[in-house]
Structures are given as C-alpha cells and as structure tokens.
C-alpha cells in the first residue's frame, strides 16, 4: 500500500517525524529497554500520526513503542488503523476491537511478544489512568515502569525545521484572520459577531478546528478564559482576545488588545507599556538563558513601568501541546536552545480593572529569536474597525 507521510489539512502539509536519535539517547540515558508513549501528544509525536479521538474519547487508548534496538510498533483502536497506516512512519500497526478488547491487555501481550515482559520500560505515568496502570502491572509483574512523560516532552520541545515552518504558517494565518476580522468590525457589534468573523477567516485561511477562543470587551476582560457574549461593544472600552486554531496535530495561539473607540489616555499608556514589556522580554531571549531568567526580565520590565505582572507565567513552549515545557515562570531552570518555539504573552491590568494581553510566537535561533507572527502588536492601541498593515 502506498504510504502517505504528509498530513494535509486545507492546503497545509506537515510531515510529523520524531527525532529518533534524541529518543534513542533518552532510552540510553534512562537505561531502559523500551519507550511506550500513550498521551495524545507523546503518541502523536512518536507514531507520527494524529488521532483526534485520543483527546475526546479517553478509553480509546493508543500506544507507540520504541525499543533500544530500534524496533517500533503502534497499537490502536481498529477504527483508527487505516489512518495510522497512512500517516505513521511505523510499519507495524496492530489493531484492537473496541468494547471487545481491553487496550491494556493488547499492550501487555505485545510487550511479551517483543521480549519485554521483564524489561525496564519508560511510560507516560503522568497520563495513564490508575486503573489501567494497575491492570498493566498485574499482567506484567516482572516489568519495571519509570515515568518518561516529561522526558519525551523535552525532546518535543526542540522543533525540527519542518515543525517551525508549519507553526509559522499556522500562526501567521491566525494573526491575519484576527486583523482582517477586526478591521471589518464596528462599534456596536457584539462579541459573538466579532468572534464569528475571526473563526470564519481562520477556516478560510486553513484551520481545521478551534483550539481555544476567548474574546471579551468592557468589564468582562478580566475573565481570562471567557466565552464571547451577546453584549454589544460600547465606546471607550477595552476589547481583549486570545485565539488558537487547530491545523492537524498542531495549533496556533495569538492574543491582542484593541480599543472599541476613543481610547482614554490611560488606555493608551497602559497598552503601550505592555507592548514595551513584551518587546523587552523577547529581546532577552537567546541560547544559554534560562526560562526563569526570561520571566525575571519580564517582571522587572513591568515593575519599571509601574504595572502589575498578573500571571504566574508569561509564556510557554508551544507545539503539539498547547502548554509544553519549558514554561516561562519563576525558578524554571530549563536553558533555551535553538529550535525551541515559545509564546510570550504578558498580561496586565489598568486602574479600572481592564485586562490587557498580547501574545506572539518566537523561535529561538543561534543568536536570539525570530518572530513567527506577522509582527508584534502596534505600539499605539488599535481601534475596532481600523485596518492594520501586516509585515
């Protein structure tokens, strides 16, 4: 059968290929015999196949196995077998029958067949349900399981050239959708109407779904993870949005703040200061700097401008998972290296309680960072209905 390794979503092409040398190095470093990935993110990365139901139907478990010797095997629900055979680089794909077979029984039997019944095995301990793990250890009492959830995530954190190109494309498409939809919107439009315009354009530009959508104006802006309301926008209010589309296994994540019209001097001042904080934070990022040091740079930039730093983090790695490691948070000692793709998203409040937010995606390069959106937010607060020029 002809194998198609590229995922195609509305004109987007992405070949998910794990960094096998890095995963083999992980196996050697942990002194284990095999690696089993079952979380939706780790399975997708190792298997190179995107099964949407792993997130939405949790009992429909799947497992990707990689041994020290390089053998690889995937175990999936039978109704997903055709998709995995097309997308995955793994040649050996074993199906089980939903409701008849317990996927953990299939995993245990497969590990026995692969000579791993008494092996040391890396496993997604942070994800596996307690009942499933109890069943697995009862079936394989001589096997030893160690947690490699975050170790695999650390491999995922350093993106390939293809992943960076894909994330740049998806992020720019979402950024463009936001700018175009808000240029078309007018004072008096409801939050829901503005949201619908953005969503339509995201799909027009290639999204396959919506990962998250938070948009609010006026007194609702402090509700960080809000849903668009049927309330009409009013003059001299803040409108804040944080939006992510899905593009196959990957996604986008962009946040912006607008004025509904006639912004007050305070609105202009706080918004400009927030943009300066974000730019200062991004400028501090380079190989060798820790994620915790980037956070402290951001916190100091807020303090210099007399603004509160309102979140326990100001950014996060981004890829197959929305919040990957490292998080840009206090005390995070992960060192930035080229290939890491990170969202920088400072938030702050003004004296009236309005929440301001801007978020852009950058990739760490050999000598600093490169922006993956069309450009940082304009330093002067944009107004609903205003056409902006994209880089």
Phi, psi and omega in degrees: 000138179293129181261126179253110184268350179268130173279137181234122180224106176049046177091357177267132177243127180214125178259106180281111178233119180290156174278085185297319176303321179292322178290322176294324176295323176298315179300317179293318182296321180277353181055050178245166183266338182199164179236131176239121180250129180227344176297152181306321183285313181290322176298313181303317183293310184289316182284333184073026180223140184252107178256108185297328186286350176298330179273328189263336179233087190299324179294344181276071187284154175222152183224135173246127185244133174227125182262166178302327181278355177099000176292145182223143180207143176242142176240123184220160172300140186305325182288347178259358186299317183298318180297314183294322179297329179281318188270326190281149172282344180286129180279332186261102181239116184255128179263154167236158182266120182300141179077330177271318183254141171273124183300330178292323176298319179294321178296313180300315179297318180295317179297324175297313181299330181272007178075028185245019184295332179239028184271170171265123191233129172281137188215155177281074184293335180284352183244323188299133177298147183301318181295321180294319181291322177299320179294318182296314181291332175290324180284331181234069187294339182267352179281151175246130182245131176238153183281120176237018182306305184284333178295319176291321178300325178294326175293317179298332186296333179264108190275150173283168177302319181295321179295317179298317180297320179296312181294326175296318180295313182294320181294318179293325178296317179292318177301314179298318180300319179297310183297316181294317183292321180286334174292328180279337185283158184224159175304134183102341174295146177281161175302321181296320180295317178297318179299317180298322178297317181295315181299316180301316181291326176300317179289322176300325182270004170121001180292148175256353179184184178242123179277312177206151181211106181235120180214131179206151177236159175064223187292350181271355183300329180290347177282094193302313182253063183270172172245146179302137184257167176278007181285141178282145175290146181238158184298145175062043174241162173267138174239123184238139180218148178219113195226139174221128172262161173255143181223081188070225183287343185254181185209188174226165183200105184225137176233145179214159176234134180233165167257145176280351180138145181053057180297141179284163175305322179295316178303314181296317184292313182294317180299312180299318180298319179298317178298322178294320178299314181297315181298319178296319180297312180297321180296337181277351186275129177194163178303138180098340177276141178276158177299325178294324178293324177296318177300315182295326175298317180295316181298320179294323179295322175297313183297321180300332183258006177070028182248147177285142172263109198262355181241154176286354173217158179236014178175173183199149172296155190214141179181239175296327178255143183294316177242091176268169173272139011270152168271142177274089189217166180298136173080359180286115187263008176296131181272134177291138178225157179303140180101346175287137179244120192226133171275131173250119190220072176290147175231153174204168179239151172266181185291345176268357179094359177295140180258133180245144187208134170219141186215129179223152181260133178230154172249136177284129180247182181298330184238016179156239179218163171230133183285136181255349169277182179284356182144157177295162178299148178298147183291332174269132186301125180285155183249140176309128182096353181274131177278128179251149177266129179265144179290000000 
